[in-house]
């Protein structure tokens, strides 16, 4: 899904410039912030995500307005936010009164709409490979969710009964996110360990493919310049790294990720306000790995 033709929220039509509804620690939102930074758009001020106050409606030229939606407070699972994003996930982007959804569709839109370096390679073969890698990464999005809920969020990811009921009422038919189904099982510990390990194995297969590709010394996934493929996969690595996964077993992938980490676009777009939360996740993961109950041990079980 890209542009939404008839948004339900009256706020959308009022916004001018670029406004991003997002959460600092959400990988899909991080993809879009990374792209915005790479395209040269600076982060502007944070405003309440629901605000329609006159002073918050226009993003100054050269910046994007941040409208944080707290996943911790379950603000995304509200009627007001469902009018902006019918699947109740982040991100959602508004540009001059037009609403765009689905993170990689947003990234492609930004690549076309904004000046700056191209994120889709001009070479047809490289563009085709980038699109293939993006499609594979999007298919593994659900696996990132399962692994990060199991070894990252844990009990903090569970919903209370009232929030579950709200979600069930608001989720639209055919939602690709299937949040009601996921939470109905996760909240009641009805997802067996084999399922979590299956999703971990799927991610490991994806990482292994990247390891083989990067083994020829290329600096980025499809060649000499950063592309949409690097944007998607770098955030799939960051989130699972925060859960304590031992990426040392993929040395070429680890070296590539370190190059991505050093980019100003990654530092400013992804990590600027996420560093503290990222450290908390990594500390939790380190303790669990020391105790033998973390993702490091689970990865060995999955590979065995």
C-alpha beads as a LAMMPS data file, in Angstrom:
LAMMPS data file: protein, C-alpha beads

304 atoms
303 bonds

1 atom types
1 bond types

-500.0 500.0 xlo xhi
-500.0 500.0 ylo yhi
-500.0 500.0 zlo zhi

Masses

1 110.0

Atoms # bond

1 1 1 0.000 0.000 0.000
2 1 1 1.327 3.433 -0.848
3 1 1 -0.857 6.521 -1.067
4 1 1 -4.221 6.462 0.719
5 1 1 -6.750 8.238 -1.463
6 1 1 -9.376 9.054 1.144
7 1 1 -7.897 9.128 4.671
8 1 1 -10.421 8.947 7.481
9 1 1 -8.491 11.313 9.729
10 1 1 -9.285 15.016 9.170
11 1 1 -5.779 15.832 10.397
12 1 1 -4.114 14.539 7.228
13 1 1 -5.491 17.200 4.902
14 1 1 -4.320 19.963 7.239
15 1 1 -0.640 19.016 7.212
16 1 1 1.884 20.730 4.966
17 1 1 5.422 19.626 4.330
18 1 1 6.612 16.238 5.570
19 1 1 5.196 14.784 8.793
20 1 1 6.158 11.339 10.074
21 1 1 4.091 9.348 12.568
22 1 1 6.641 6.975 14.089
23 1 1 8.206 5.313 17.123
24 1 1 11.936 5.514 17.804
25 1 1 12.470 1.772 18.282
26 1 1 10.245 0.407 15.504
27 1 1 12.328 -1.031 12.621
28 1 1 9.811 -0.028 9.941
29 1 1 9.790 3.570 11.179
30 1 1 13.582 3.513 11.415
31 1 1 13.750 2.617 7.713
32 1 1 11.881 5.780 6.792
33 1 1 13.928 7.999 9.125
34 1 1 17.109 6.541 7.587
35 1 1 15.824 7.353 4.097
36 1 1 14.807 10.884 5.084
37 1 1 18.291 11.535 6.447
38 1 1 19.977 10.068 3.370
39 1 1 17.842 12.302 1.147
40 1 1 19.023 15.325 3.119
41 1 1 15.860 16.177 5.031
42 1 1 16.694 17.163 8.614
43 1 1 14.638 16.143 11.595
44 1 1 12.593 19.046 12.889
45 1 1 10.762 19.349 16.151
46 1 1 8.642 16.749 17.901
47 1 1 4.963 17.585 18.217
48 1 1 2.113 15.531 19.716
49 1 1 1.029 13.092 17.052
50 1 1 -2.638 14.128 17.271
51 1 1 -1.957 17.862 17.297
52 1 1 -3.847 20.060 14.865
53 1 1 -2.731 23.290 16.529
54 1 1 -1.901 25.871 13.874
55 1 1 1.759 26.073 14.905
56 1 1 2.250 22.326 14.331
57 1 1 0.661 21.952 10.903
58 1 1 3.531 23.077 8.656
59 1 1 6.964 21.495 8.553
60 1 1 9.609 24.121 7.775
61 1 1 11.388 23.722 4.445
62 1 1 14.269 21.262 4.566
63 1 1 12.922 19.465 7.642
64 1 1 10.372 16.862 8.587
65 1 1 8.076 17.148 11.584
66 1 1 8.259 14.284 14.073
67 1 1 4.934 13.008 15.432
68 1 1 5.934 10.245 17.880
69 1 1 3.338 7.539 18.478
70 1 1 4.172 5.637 21.657
71 1 1 3.991 1.880 21.193
72 1 1 4.776 1.558 24.893
73 1 1 1.621 3.492 25.793
74 1 1 -0.287 1.615 23.025
75 1 1 -1.178 4.885 21.322
76 1 1 -1.136 3.082 17.980
77 1 1 -3.982 0.836 19.174
78 1 1 -6.453 3.699 19.343
79 1 1 -9.369 4.791 17.222
80 1 1 -7.733 8.114 16.390
81 1 1 -4.562 6.475 15.106
82 1 1 -6.515 3.766 13.239
83 1 1 -8.032 6.631 11.218
84 1 1 -4.498 7.499 10.100
85 1 1 -3.118 3.971 9.700
86 1 1 -5.862 1.333 9.381
87 1 1 -3.427 -1.450 10.362
88 1 1 -2.408 0.393 13.561
89 1 1 1.329 0.176 12.974
90 1 1 4.046 2.745 12.380
91 1 1 5.131 4.529 10.293
92 1 1 2.681 6.717 8.429
93 1 1 3.909 9.661 6.394
94 1 1 2.012 12.759 5.286
95 1 1 3.418 15.018 2.585
96 1 1 1.417 18.128 1.737
97 1 1 -1.868 16.615 2.853
98 1 1 -1.318 13.233 1.193
99 1 1 -1.005 10.078 3.300
100 1 1 1.444 7.264 2.526
101 1 1 1.678 3.890 4.273
102 1 1 3.969 0.814 4.287
103 1 1 7.555 1.688 5.060
104 1 1 9.297 0.580 1.885
105 1 1 6.594 2.130 -0.295
106 1 1 7.227 5.337 1.651
107 1 1 10.976 5.011 1.049
108 1 1 10.390 4.589 -2.689
109 1 1 8.070 7.582 -2.703
110 1 1 10.648 9.719 -0.889
111 1 1 13.321 8.632 -3.354
112 1 1 11.175 9.946 -6.216
113 1 1 9.823 13.047 -4.465
114 1 1 12.968 14.420 -2.829
115 1 1 16.347 15.465 -4.197
116 1 1 19.508 13.813 -2.997
117 1 1 21.294 10.557 -3.784
118 1 1 19.200 7.865 -5.454
119 1 1 18.221 4.985 -3.202
120 1 1 17.052 2.834 -6.125
121 1 1 20.055 2.053 -8.350
122 1 1 19.879 3.422 -11.919
123 1 1 21.377 0.202 -13.293
124 1 1 18.500 -2.191 -14.147
125 1 1 20.269 -5.309 -12.865
126 1 1 21.211 -3.638 -9.591
127 1 1 17.678 -2.268 -9.223
128 1 1 16.230 -5.737 -9.793
129 1 1 18.528 -7.251 -7.167
130 1 1 17.669 -4.483 -4.701
131 1 1 13.947 -5.103 -5.280
132 1 1 14.442 -8.852 -4.751
133 1 1 16.276 -8.272 -1.473
134 1 1 13.597 -5.839 -0.318
135 1 1 10.874 -8.383 -1.096
136 1 1 12.750 -11.055 0.852
137 1 1 13.224 -8.690 3.791
138 1 1 9.547 -7.761 3.776
139 1 1 8.578 -11.439 3.874
140 1 1 10.785 -11.830 6.941
141 1 1 9.172 -8.871 8.724
142 1 1 6.926 -11.241 10.669
143 1 1 9.985 -13.239 11.742
144 1 1 11.596 -10.085 13.133
145 1 1 8.407 -9.566 15.140
146 1 1 8.402 -13.086 16.575
147 1 1 12.099 -13.049 17.480
148 1 1 12.033 -9.570 18.991
149 1 1 8.922 -10.285 21.050
150 1 1 10.343 -13.581 22.313
151 1 1 13.912 -12.481 23.100
152 1 1 13.566 -8.692 23.258
153 1 1 10.265 -7.444 24.621
154 1 1 9.118 -10.543 26.495
155 1 1 6.370 -9.760 28.989
156 1 1 6.589 -6.046 28.155
157 1 1 5.110 -6.872 24.770
158 1 1 1.887 -8.307 26.155
159 1 1 -1.429 -6.465 26.026
160 1 1 -3.972 -6.210 28.808
161 1 1 -7.532 -7.425 28.228
162 1 1 -8.933 -3.955 27.572
163 1 1 -6.321 -3.131 24.935
164 1 1 -6.843 -6.526 23.319
165 1 1 -10.562 -5.815 23.085
166 1 1 -9.884 -2.412 21.496
167 1 1 -7.526 -3.982 18.977
168 1 1 -10.082 -6.643 18.088
169 1 1 -12.719 -3.975 17.500
170 1 1 -10.482 -1.775 15.354
171 1 1 -8.537 -4.268 13.227
172 1 1 -9.823 -4.159 9.677
173 1 1 -10.748 -7.292 7.747
174 1 1 -7.799 -8.617 5.800
175 1 1 -5.175 -6.610 7.678
176 1 1 -1.767 -7.951 6.629
177 1 1 -0.444 -7.360 10.141
178 1 1 -2.843 -9.853 11.784
179 1 1 -2.234 -8.264 15.173
180 1 1 -5.343 -9.754 16.795
181 1 1 -4.228 -13.270 15.941
182 1 1 -0.663 -12.669 17.090
183 1 1 -1.532 -11.074 20.429
184 1 1 -4.267 -13.612 21.175
185 1 1 -1.560 -16.273 21.235
186 1 1 1.393 -14.266 22.522
187 1 1 -0.491 -12.793 25.492
188 1 1 -1.505 -16.285 26.618
189 1 1 1.875 -17.982 26.021
190 1 1 0.313 -20.133 23.320
191 1 1 3.155 -19.797 20.813
192 1 1 5.414 -22.818 21.205
193 1 1 9.189 -22.564 21.218
194 1 1 9.443 -24.410 17.912
195 1 1 7.559 -21.574 16.215
196 1 1 9.901 -18.930 17.606
197 1 1 12.895 -21.006 16.522
198 1 1 11.393 -21.444 13.065
199 1 1 11.276 -17.674 12.659
200 1 1 14.822 -17.369 13.970
201 1 1 15.962 -19.971 11.440
202 1 1 14.253 -18.017 8.639
203 1 1 16.152 -14.869 9.619
204 1 1 19.407 -16.802 9.801
205 1 1 18.863 -18.037 6.245
206 1 1 18.392 -14.439 5.156
207 1 1 21.548 -13.309 6.950
208 1 1 23.485 -16.224 5.446
209 1 1 22.498 -15.133 1.946
210 1 1 23.748 -11.611 2.619
211 1 1 26.970 -13.053 4.051
212 1 1 27.605 -14.904 0.788
213 1 1 26.872 -11.819 -1.297
214 1 1 29.098 -9.556 0.764
215 1 1 31.919 -12.081 0.678
216 1 1 33.112 -10.682 -2.656
217 1 1 34.118 -7.415 -0.965
218 1 1 31.309 -5.178 -2.214
219 1 1 30.703 -2.261 0.177
220 1 1 26.899 -2.392 -0.063
221 1 1 24.385 -5.080 -0.890
222 1 1 23.973 -4.306 -4.572
223 1 1 27.224 -2.524 -5.345
224 1 1 29.138 0.617 -4.521
225 1 1 26.334 2.829 -3.204
226 1 1 23.692 2.557 -0.508
227 1 1 20.304 1.344 -1.727
228 1 1 16.834 0.538 -0.444
229 1 1 18.105 -2.997 0.243
230 1 1 20.721 -1.711 2.696
231 1 1 18.109 0.430 4.425
232 1 1 15.752 -2.484 5.016
233 1 1 18.305 -5.106 6.013
234 1 1 20.363 -2.846 8.289
235 1 1 17.315 -2.375 10.502
236 1 1 16.615 -6.117 10.478
237 1 1 20.154 -6.559 11.798
238 1 1 19.901 -3.751 14.381
239 1 1 16.731 -5.106 15.981
240 1 1 17.982 -8.679 16.252
241 1 1 21.398 -7.449 17.421
242 1 1 19.584 -5.626 20.233
243 1 1 18.076 -8.981 21.184
244 1 1 21.564 -10.436 21.677
245 1 1 22.089 -12.387 18.462
246 1 1 25.762 -13.390 17.920
247 1 1 26.409 -11.782 14.540
248 1 1 30.115 -12.604 14.783
249 1 1 29.233 -15.828 12.969
250 1 1 28.581 -13.643 9.903
251 1 1 31.828 -11.619 9.589
252 1 1 31.162 -10.024 6.181
253 1 1 27.651 -9.053 7.256
254 1 1 29.012 -7.618 10.503
255 1 1 31.591 -5.525 8.631
256 1 1 28.869 -4.248 6.282
257 1 1 26.653 -3.321 9.243
258 1 1 29.530 -1.436 10.868
259 1 1 29.880 0.598 7.666
260 1 1 26.166 1.365 7.755
261 1 1 26.374 2.371 11.431
262 1 1 29.030 4.954 10.635
263 1 1 26.905 6.752 8.066
264 1 1 25.579 10.141 9.210
265 1 1 22.189 9.141 7.823
266 1 1 22.050 6.138 10.142
267 1 1 23.404 8.009 13.160
268 1 1 21.053 10.963 12.705
269 1 1 18.035 9.251 11.200
270 1 1 17.931 6.003 13.161
271 1 1 19.928 6.333 16.352
272 1 1 19.775 10.000 17.379
273 1 1 16.935 9.451 19.854
274 1 1 17.042 5.659 19.993
275 1 1 20.456 5.141 21.610
276 1 1 19.212 4.917 25.187
277 1 1 16.472 2.404 24.394
278 1 1 18.903 0.423 22.259
279 1 1 21.369 0.225 25.148
280 1 1 18.617 -1.000 27.468
281 1 1 17.678 -3.791 25.070
282 1 1 21.325 -4.786 24.571
283 1 1 22.019 -4.805 28.313
284 1 1 18.984 -7.009 28.938
285 1 1 20.116 -9.340 26.159
286 1 1 23.669 -9.498 27.517
287 1 1 22.432 -10.541 30.965
288 1 1 20.163 -13.212 29.485
289 1 1 22.998 -14.517 27.316
290 1 1 25.267 -14.755 30.385
291 1 1 22.555 -16.744 32.142
292 1 1 22.256 -19.073 29.161
293 1 1 18.619 -18.203 28.461
294 1 1 19.135 -15.603 25.742
295 1 1 19.159 -15.535 21.986
296 1 1 22.761 -16.713 21.751
297 1 1 21.824 -20.117 23.133
298 1 1 18.620 -20.187 21.102
299 1 1 20.521 -19.468 17.905
300 1 1 22.692 -22.488 18.554
301 1 1 19.567 -24.588 19.096
302 1 1 18.046 -23.278 15.889
303 1 1 21.172 -24.064 13.888
304 1 1 21.621 -27.491 15.426

Bonds

1 1 1 2
2 1 2 3
3 1 3 4
4 1 4 5
5 1 5 6
6 1 6 7
7 1 7 8
8 1 8 9
9 1 9 10
10 1 10 11
11 1 11 12
12 1 12 13
13 1 13 14
14 1 14 15
15 1 15 16
16 1 16 17
17 1 17 18
18 1 18 19
19 1 19 20
20 1 20 21
21 1 21 22
22 1 22 23
23 1 23 24
24 1 24 25
25 1 25 26
26 1 26 27
27 1 27 28
28 1 28 29
29 1 29 30
30 1 30 31
31 1 31 32
32 1 32 33
33 1 33 34
34 1 34 35
35 1 35 36
36 1 36 37
37 1 37 38
38 1 38 39
39 1 39 40
40 1 40 41
41 1 41 42
42 1 42 43
43 1 43 44
44 1 44 45
45 1 45 46
46 1 46 47
47 1 47 48
48 1 48 49
49 1 49 50
50 1 50 51
51 1 51 52
52 1 52 53
53 1 53 54
54 1 54 55
55 1 55 56
56 1 56 57
57 1 57 58
58 1 58 59
59 1 59 60
60 1 60 61
61 1 61 62
62 1 62 63
63 1 63 64
64 1 64 65
65 1 65 66
66 1 66 67
67 1 67 68
68 1 68 69
69 1 69 70
70 1 70 71
71 1 71 72
72 1 72 73
73 1 73 74
74 1 74 75
75 1 75 76
76 1 76 77
77 1 77 78
78 1 78 79
79 1 79 80
80 1 80 81
81 1 81 82
82 1 82 83
83 1 83 84
84 1 84 85
85 1 85 86
86 1 86 87
87 1 87 88
88 1 88 89
89 1 89 90
90 1 90 91
91 1 91 92
92 1 92 93
93 1 93 94
94 1 94 95
95 1 95 96
96 1 96 97
97 1 97 98
98 1 98 99
99 1 99 100
100 1 100 101
101 1 101 102
102 1 102 103
103 1 103 104
104 1 104 105
105 1 105 106
106 1 106 107
107 1 107 108
108 1 108 109
109 1 109 110
110 1 110 111
111 1 111 112
112 1 112 113
113 1 113 114
114 1 114 115
115 1 115 116
116 1 116 117
117 1 117 118
118 1 118 119
119 1 119 120
120 1 120 121
121 1 121 122
122 1 122 123
123 1 123 124
124 1 124 125
125 1 125 126
126 1 126 127
127 1 127 128
128 1 128 129
129 1 129 130
130 1 130 131
131 1 131 132
132 1 132 133
133 1 133 134
134 1 134 135
135 1 135 136
136 1 136 137
137 1 137 138
138 1 138 139
139 1 139 140
140 1 140 141
141 1 141 142
142 1 142 143
143 1 143 144
144 1 144 145
145 1 145 146
146 1 146 147
147 1 147 148
148 1 148 149
149 1 149 150
150 1 150 151
151 1 151 152
152 1 152 153
153 1 153 154
154 1 154 155
155 1 155 156
156 1 156 157
157 1 157 158
158 1 158 159
159 1 159 160
160 1 160 161
161 1 161 162
162 1 162 163
163 1 163 164
164 1 164 165
165 1 165 166
166 1 166 167
167 1 167 168
168 1 168 169
169 1 169 170
170 1 170 171
171 1 171 172
172 1 172 173
173 1 173 174
174 1 174 175
175 1 175 176
176 1 176 177
177 1 177 178
178 1 178 179
179 1 179 180
180 1 180 181
181 1 181 182
182 1 182 183
183 1 183 184
184 1 184 185
185 1 185 186
186 1 186 187
187 1 187 188
188 1 188 189
189 1 189 190
190 1 190 191
191 1 191 192
192 1 192 193
193 1 193 194
194 1 194 195
195 1 195 196
196 1 196 197
197 1 197 198
198 1 198 199
199 1 199 200
200 1 200 201
201 1 201 202
202 1 202 203
203 1 203 204
204 1 204 205
205 1 205 206
206 1 206 207
207 1 207 208
208 1 208 209
209 1 209 210
210 1 210 211
211 1 211 212
212 1 212 213
213 1 213 214
214 1 214 215
215 1 215 216
216 1 216 217
217 1 217 218
218 1 218 219
219 1 219 220
220 1 220 221
221 1 221 222
222 1 222 223
223 1 223 224
224 1 224 225
225 1 225 226
226 1 226 227
227 1 227 228
228 1 228 229
229 1 229 230
230 1 230 231
231 1 231 232
232 1 232 233
233 1 233 234
234 1 234 235
235 1 235 236
236 1 236 237
237 1 237 238
238 1 238 239
239 1 239 240
240 1 240 241
241 1 241 242
242 1 242 243
243 1 243 244
244 1 244 245
245 1 245 246
246 1 246 247
247 1 247 248
248 1 248 249
249 1 249 250
250 1 250 251
251 1 251 252
252 1 252 253
253 1 253 254
254 1 254 255
255 1 255 256
256 1 256 257
257 1 257 258
258 1 258 259
259 1 259 260
260 1 260 261
261 1 261 262
262 1 262 263
263 1 263 264
264 1 264 265
265 1 265 266
266 1 266 267
267 1 267 268
268 1 268 269
269 1 269 270
270 1 270 271
271 1 271 272
272 1 272 273
273 1 273 274
274 1 274 275
275 1 275 276
276 1 276 277
277 1 277 278
278 1 278 279
279 1 279 280
280 1 280 281
281 1 281 282
282 1 282 283
283 1 283 284
284 1 284 285
285 1 285 286
286 1 286 287
287 1 287 288
288 1 288 289
289 1 289 290
290 1 290 291
291 1 291 292
292 1 292 293
293 1 293 294
294 1 294 295
295 1 295 296
296 1 296 297
297 1 297 298
298 1 298 299
299 1 299 300
300 1 300 301
301 1 301 302
302 1 302 303
303 1 303 304
